[in-house]
Amino acid sequence: MKFSTLSAHMLFALLFASMAAPANARPGKKNNITVIAYYAGDAKHIDAYPIEKLTHIIYSFTHLKGNEIFVQNANDSATIKHLVALKKRNPKLKIILSMGGWGGCGPCSEVFSTDEGRKAFAKSVRHTSEYFGTNGIDLDWEYPAISGFPGHRFVPEDKTNFTALLKDLRDALGNKYELSFAAGGFTTYLEQSIEWDKIAPLVDKVNLMTYDLVHGFSKVTGHHTPLYSTPQQVESIDHAVKYLTSINFPKNKLVIGAAFYARIFDADIDANNGLYQPGHFDHGFDFNTYNRDSLEKAGFTFYWDDVAKAPYFYNPAKKQLITFDDKKSMALKTKYAIDNGLNGIMFWELGNDLTKNGLLDAIDHARNE
């Protein structure tokens, strides 16, 4: 069969388009962003969740013992092995070990201040990854160079030491293993904790903890995980992403964070439906216990902030504000990651979700529309 010149040109155009398509594109899929679940549960509870809808599970947490990564007990070891075995259900699933967490990185500043400490840690991560058959490390140091967990050491040198730590980890892990870290999603961290230009070539992902943006130490109420900033609240997902892209950090390495839990704040003043009022954190609850009917019967009214793209409840009698993610906000965050060419979306944590028709399902539906 002989092609016309026009047909040949059309064929060439189609071939070129297919070659130029993004590496993460899949036939039949609009996108292929990463969907990352932090998981702090046990070895068996996770079996009920649709892990086929995930690309990564980050086991939370391992710790430091001396200069080395440390799996604390036999139950933790069994859980990690079980997570790795889930690859039989989802062959593309990657299992990552997280080290640290809120309250779990007390020795980090001191250990990672020396070349010996950093290299010993990096070597231990390689050995531990080989032993368990896991796929990488996610550092959760809260926080280098700025105040984090009360009483934990932080010094200005943490900033450069963190870069050196990532270099040693990359040297030890090579390209076989993924290297990421959990980053604070708030301005002080973004501006003071990390040498963004120097760490960009070293990491595969940055998992932005764009939740707890109002938190247990906040003295004003607000949205704890909003997509967009408002005139009254600067901190948001969009604010963090715009800051990092403004300093030329690769947006395809950014993973935005979402919350599978709610925070309840007591407002001192009954005004503005409880938002942006003097107040304090009261307690929280997991999404799998969320029941809108029960909350409304208890005197709470549901609201949607169309600027922040965030849901909330307020009870004027109790002067209580509930800030959280729901299926609508989760879908909007997923679409934001897609539309802005980000690496993906992550959340804390899978064990807080419903096993069916939950927030993970909302993410999966949004990314496959």
Backbone hydrogen bonds, N-H to C=O, Kabsch-Sander energy under -0.5 kcal/mol:
donor,donor_aa,acceptor,acceptor_aa,energy
8,A,4,S,-2.5
9,H,5,T,-2.3
10,M,6,L,-2.5
11,L,7,S,-2.6
12,F,8,A,-2.5
13,A,9,H,-2.4
14,L,10,M,-2.3
15,L,11,L,-2.5
16,F,12,F,-2.6
17,A,13,A,-2.4
18,S,14,L,-2.1
19,M,15,L,-1.9
20,A,16,F,-2.2
21,A,17,A,-0.7
25,A,22,P,-1.9
26,R,29,K,-0.5
29,K,26,R,-2.1
34,T,343,N,-2.6
36,I,345,I,-2.4
37,A,56,H,-2.3
38,Y,36,I,-0.6
38,Y,347,F,-2.2
39,Y,58,I,-2.6
46,I,42,D,-0.6
47,D,44,K,-1.5
48,A,45,H,-1.2
49,Y,46,I,-1.9
51,I,49,Y,-2.2
53,K,50,P,-2.2
54,L,51,I,-1.5
55,T,35,V,-2.6
56,H,35,V,-1.7
57,I,94,K,-2.4
58,I,37,A,-3.1
59,Y,57,I,-0.7
59,Y,96,I,-2.8
60,S,39,Y,-2.6
62,T,98,S,-3.3
63,H,70,F,-2.5
65,K,68,E,-2.7
68,E,65,K,-1.8
70,F,63,H,-2.7
72,Q,70,F,-0.6
77,S,73,N,-2.1
78,A,74,A,-2.5
79,T,75,N,-2.1
80,I,76,D,-2.4
81,K,77,S,-2.2
82,H,78,A,-2.1
83,L,79,T,-2.5
84,V,80,I,-2.2
85,A,81,K,-1.7
86,L,82,H,-0.9
86,L,83,L,-0.9
87,K,84,V,-1.6
88,K,85,A,-1.9
89,R,86,L,-1.3
90,N,86,L,-1.9
93,L,90,N,-2.3
94,K,55,T,-2.0
96,I,57,I,-2.8
96,I,94,K,-0.5
97,L,136,G,-2.2
98,S,59,Y,-2.5
98,S,96,I,-0.5
99,M,138,D,-2.1
100,G,62,T,-2.2
100,G,98,S,-0.5
101,G,99,M,-0.6
101,G,140,D,-2.5
104,G,101,G,-2.4
108,C,105,C,-1.2
111,V,107,P,-2.9
112,F,108,C,-2.7
113,S,110,E,-1.3
114,T,111,V,-1.0
118,R,114,T,-2.3
119,K,115,D,-2.4
120,A,116,E,-2.3
121,F,117,G,-2.1
122,A,118,R,-2.6
123,K,119,K,-2.3
124,S,120,A,-2.0
125,V,121,F,-2.2
126,R,122,A,-1.9
127,H,123,K,-2.2
128,T,124,S,-2.6
129,S,125,V,-2.5
130,E,126,R,-2.1
131,Y,127,H,-2.2
132,F,128,T,-2.3
133,G,129,S,-1.8
134,T,129,S,-1.2
135,N,95,I,-3.7
137,I,178,E,-2.0
138,D,97,L,-2.7
139,L,180,S,-2.2
140,D,99,M,-2.7
142,E,140,D,-0.8
143,Y,141,W,-0.7
149,F,142,E,-1.3
152,H,149,F,-2.3
153,R,106,G,-0.5
158,D,155,V,-2.1
159,K,156,P,-1.4
161,N,157,E,-2.4
162,F,158,D,-2.5
163,T,159,K,-1.2
164,A,160,T,-2.2
165,L,161,N,-2.4
166,L,162,F,-2.2
167,K,163,T,-2.1
168,D,164,A,-2.3
169,L,165,L,-2.4
170,R,166,L,-2.6
171,D,167,K,-2.3
172,A,168,D,-2.2
173,L,169,L,-2.9
174,G,170,R,-2.2
176,K,173,L,-0.9
177,Y,173,L,-0.7
178,E,135,N,-3.0
180,S,137,I,-2.2
181,F,205,K,-0.8
182,A,139,L,-3.1
183,A,181,F,-0.6
183,A,207,N,-2.3
185,G,209,M,-1.1
190,L,186,F,-2.3
191,E,187,T,-2.5
192,Q,188,T,-1.9
193,S,189,Y,-2.4
194,I,189,Y,-0.6
196,W,194,I,-1.3
198,K,195,E,-0.7
199,I,195,E,-2.0
200,A,196,W,-1.4
202,L,199,I,-1.4
203,V,199,I,-1.4
204,D,179,L,-3.2
205,K,179,L,-1.1
206,V,253,K,-2.5
207,N,181,F,-2.5
208,L,206,V,-1.0
208,L,255,V,-2.9
209,M,183,A,-3.6
209,M,207,N,-0.5
210,T,208,L,-2.3
211,Y,209,M,-1.4
213,L,224,H,-2.5
218,S,215,H,-1.4
221,T,277,Q,-2.8
227,L,308,A,-1.6
228,Y,308,A,-1.6
230,T,233,Q,-2.6
233,Q,230,T,-0.5
237,I,226,P,-2.1
238,D,227,L,-2.7
240,A,236,S,-1.9
241,V,237,I,-2.6
242,K,238,D,-2.6
243,Y,239,H,-2.1
244,L,240,A,-2.2
245,T,241,V,-2.6
246,S,242,K,-1.8
247,I,243,Y,-0.9
248,N,245,T,-1.4
249,F,244,L,-2.6
253,K,250,P,-1.8
254,L,251,K,-1.5
255,V,206,V,-2.5
256,I,344,G,-2.0
258,A,346,M,-1.6
260,F,348,W,-2.8
262,A,285,F,-3.3
263,R,323,T,-2.5
264,I,283,H,-3.1
265,F,321,L,-2.9
266,D,280,H,-2.9
267,A,265,F,-0.6
267,A,319,K,-3.2
268,D,278,P,-3.7
269,I,278,P,-0.6
271,A,269,I,-1.5
274,G,271,A,-2.0
275,L,272,N,-2.0
277,Q,274,G,-0.7
279,G,219,K,-2.2
280,H,266,D,-2.0
282,D,264,I,-3.3
283,H,264,I,-1.0
285,F,262,A,-1.3
287,F,260,F,-2.3
288,N,352,N,-2.1
289,T,286,D,-1.7
290,Y,287,F,-2.0
295,L,291,N,-2.1
296,E,292,R,-2.5
297,K,293,D,-2.2
298,A,294,S,-1.3
299,G,296,E,-1.3
300,F,295,L,-2.5
301,T,314,Y,-2.3
303,Y,312,Y,-3.2
305,D,310,A,-2.9
306,D,304,W,-0.9
309,K,305,D,-1.8
310,A,305,D,-1.6
312,Y,303,Y,-2.2
313,F,322,I,-2.0
314,Y,301,T,-1.7
315,N,320,Q,-2.4
319,K,315,N,-1.7
320,Q,315,N,-1.5
321,L,265,F,-2.7
322,I,313,F,-2.5
323,T,263,R,-2.7
323,T,321,L,-0.5
324,F,311,P,-1.0
330,M,326,D,-2.4
331,A,327,K,-2.2
332,L,328,K,-2.1
333,K,329,S,-2.1
334,T,330,M,-2.1
335,K,331,A,-2.4
336,Y,332,L,-2.1
337,A,333,K,-2.2
338,I,334,T,-2.0
339,D,335,K,-3.3
340,N,336,Y,-1.9
341,G,338,I,-1.5
342,L,337,A,-2.5
343,N,251,K,-0.8
343,N,254,L,-1.9
344,G,254,L,-1.3
345,I,34,T,-2.2
346,M,256,I,-2.9
347,F,36,I,-1.5
348,W,258,A,-1.6
350,L,38,Y,-2.7
352,N,349,E,-2.1
353,D,350,L,-2.1
362,A,358,G,-1.4
363,I,359,L,-2.2
364,D,360,L,-2.6
365,H,361,D,-2.5
366,A,362,A,-2.1
367,R,363,I,-2.3
368,N,364,D,-0.9
368,N,365,H,-0.6
369,E,366,A,-0.7
